[in-house]
Amino acid sequence: MSYWMKLLLLLPFLFVACVQAQPLQKSFSDWQLTCNNAAFCVARSFPGDNGLVMTISRHAGVNDRPLLRIDYGSAYSGELPGGPLKDNLLLDQRRLTPDLKHWTVEPHHLATSNAIAIDEFLAQTLDAQNLQLTYKANATIPLSGMKAALLLMDDVQGRVNGASAWVKRGDRVQWDVPPQPALPALPAPLPSPPPLTQEETSGLIDFGTWRVNTDNCSLDPLRREVSVSPLTDSKALLLISCETGAYNVIDLAFEVTRDAPYVSRGLSLTLPFTPASRSDNQLELVNAEFDASHGLLYTFSKGRGLGDCGVATRWQYDGNEFVLAEYAEEKTCDAWHSSEDWPTLWVTESQNPVQSR
């Protein structure tokens, strides 16, 4: 059988591998792997609150754009004292002296996107136990879960038994990998709606406070906060706070006609996948904010008050419902990064970043 005939027979399987990338977030010992619907994967060590973290990321397909970085200090800790990383790393209690010719070297940050440099570093560390600082014993990167995380990353991207695999390398040539899955497209943004008049705003807030169906709200009507925004030239969005905690507010959302007699319809947020952290694909509106000029709804659910873990999402209104544009989640609460840098599980062709309002 000719090469091209074999390739044609393989195409359906490559297509399946391409379009069925399922978002995942999984922990292996002290490593967390997150892969989104584009099969872009990020593995990082934890806990980050000891100051030292290694992060390894890679895109699907031939144009994989790998990145390996080691960082000492975070946005929460600020710059930490101590000598430069390049001179003060121990691998299993022995001095580590990597070839840094193709690395970006800063005092407390080392990074490389060079495939050969990454291969050389992983060859030294994949079967090791830990990486630590000479001058701070508890600033340690446990390495026991890294190999399993990278093996799953290889599997998600179809690299296992191929030349591009990081863990289980085989004879398949470098370019013999499934392409990156096609990203879902968002609906075209609607024209910016006219602002609500003072009369419309007053009437809708009164309706949202006293007359809309909020049987599921635990808050007394006098303690609820009601916000109203234009959705279209004939519809408005009501957000009504129904439950409050120390740092999260859960809202109900309603699409309401802008003019009396008001007709309302409850809106829900339905995810196109079920995150491992949830039992269903219905998402509550937590700390929600709406950008009326672009038809974008943001949610930001904090895992704790510091805001270093939780879920951040962005949704696009299509004239009838909100469609998921981006979903980012950090389940490890270790004071490493804020929501702007949380790993994504869902992305779309429109790449405006998730914002934590």
Secondary structure, DSSP 8 states (H G I E B T S, - for coil): --HHHHHHHHHHHHHHHHHT---EEEEETTEEEEE-TT--EEEEES-GGGSEEEEEEE-SSS----EEEEEES-TTT-S--S--GGGSEEETTEE-----TTSEEETTEEEE--HHHHHHHHHHHTT-SEEEESS-TT-EEE-TTHHHHHHHHHHHTT-TTBTT-SSS--SB-TT-S--------------------HHHHHHHHHHHHHTS--TT--S-GGG--EEEEE-SSSEEEEEEEEEE-SS-EEEEEEEEESSSS--EEEE-EE-SS--TT-SSSEE-EES-EEETTTTEEEEEEESSTT-SSEEEEEEEE-SSSEEEEEEEEE---SS---GGGS-EEE--SS-------
